[in-house]
Amino acid sequence: MVCREMPALDGRGTQGPAQPGTPARAFSATLARAKEAAVKREERAQQLWSILVLAARSRQVLTYEMVAQACGMPAPALGDVLRPIQQYCEEEGLPPLTSLVVSKSTGLPGEGFLAAANVPKAQSQTFAKDWLELQAPTAERPADAYGRTPDRR
């Protein structure tokens, strides 16, 4: 079934453009919000990259709550932004930068962290890397890595 905007009937019974509040308009608005959210994930991942690089340089582990406050987003939504970074690091042979984001209660990354079984070792490798020698990836590069791995979400 293909969803498309259907013309509405005007007061004379003839067809005119769809009116605000019709199901077609609601669907179009939902689709627009979804496209906007996808772009925001890429931008958020790029923002988060910078925060994580600075944390690595300072040898600092961050909680999900700290990162959420710094980014202005809810902590439960961070996994969706961390995944492209995790996948990008894996594909580029970099230490898992996302290992630096942990739960306040456990001190470990969440269940979506798949980059390393030994988290303390991964964090040590991340701290040892000179992240500033690398050029920060464009927003598209982690997003592309994320798109290539739908089974790792």
Secondary structure, DSSP 8 states (H G I E B T S, - for coil): -------EE-TTS-EE---TTSHHHHHHHHHHHHHHHHHHHHHHHHHHHHHHHHHHHTT--EEHHHHHHHHTS-GGGHHHHHHHHHHHHHHHT---GGGGEE-TTTSS--TT--S-S-HHHHHHHHHHS-GGGS----THHHHHHHHT-GGG-
